[in-house]
Amino acid sequence: MAFRTVLVQDDGMPLPVPLAVAIYITIWFTVLFAILPIGVRSQQEEGAVVPGTEPGAPVAPRLAMKAVATTLISALLLGLLLAYMHWAD
């Protein structure tokens, strides 16, 4: 119980902001690597291999959409973690 009282800030935040940012960045990259392969089709699978390129290269990786999805999922996961830390005994 003493460990929890050390981490609780006066503003109700269960851990210091720099630590929360570091955890968010870690979650963000973990989620990004989990989302990256979803829906990716290679040039070879599409049957449109550009000469001089790797046949396994993605045709349309949709990185912007995946970055937005990663950001939203990471924010949700961090929010759940902070809520758990705040209300758990």
N, C-alpha and C positions, 0 to 999 in steps of 0.2 A: 504494500500500500504506500510506503514511503517513496518508492520509485515513481509512482503515478503523480504524487503531489509535487515532485520536483519538475515534472514535465508540463504541468498545467500552468498556463500563463494567466495573467490577470484579466485579459480580454476574453477568456473562455476558450481560446484556441488550445487544443490538447498537446500541441508541440510547437516549437519555434518556427517562424515562417521560413527561414533558410532551410531547415530540415524538411519542411513540407514541400518546398520547391524541389529539393533534391530527390525526395521520394516521388514527386510527380514526374520529374524527368526520367527517373528509372522506370516507372510504370509506363510512361509514354513510349519509350524505346522498346520495352518488352511487348507491349500491345502492337506496336508498328511491325515488329518482326513476326508476330503471329498473324497479322492481317495481310502482309505483303503478298503471300502466295495465293490468296483467295481470288478466284476469277481470272487468273492470268493464263493466257494462251500463248504458246510459243509460235514463232514464224513457221516452224515445221508442222505444227498441228493445224495451222491455218492454211498451209499449202502455198504460202507466199514468202519464200526465203529470198531476201535481197542478196544479190551476189556480193561476196566479200564480208558478210556478217555471220555471226554465230547463229546456226539454225535454232538454238534453244533460247535466243533472245526474245523477250516479250514483244508482242505486237502493240498492245495498248495497255500499259500497266496502270493507268488511271491513278497516278500518284497524288494528285490534289484531292480527289475524293477519299483516298485512303488516309491522307493526312488529317482531313476534317473528321473522319470516322474515328481515327486514333485519338484525336484531341478530345472528342466527346466521350468516348469510352473511358479514357484515362481520367477525365474530370469526374465522371460518375464513380469510378473505382476509388479515387482519392477521397471523394465526398463520403462514400460508404466507410472507408477506413477511418476518416476523422470522426464521423458520427459514432462508430463503434468505440473509438478511443475516448470520446467525450462521455458517452453514456454507459460504457461497460464498467463494472466494478472489479 
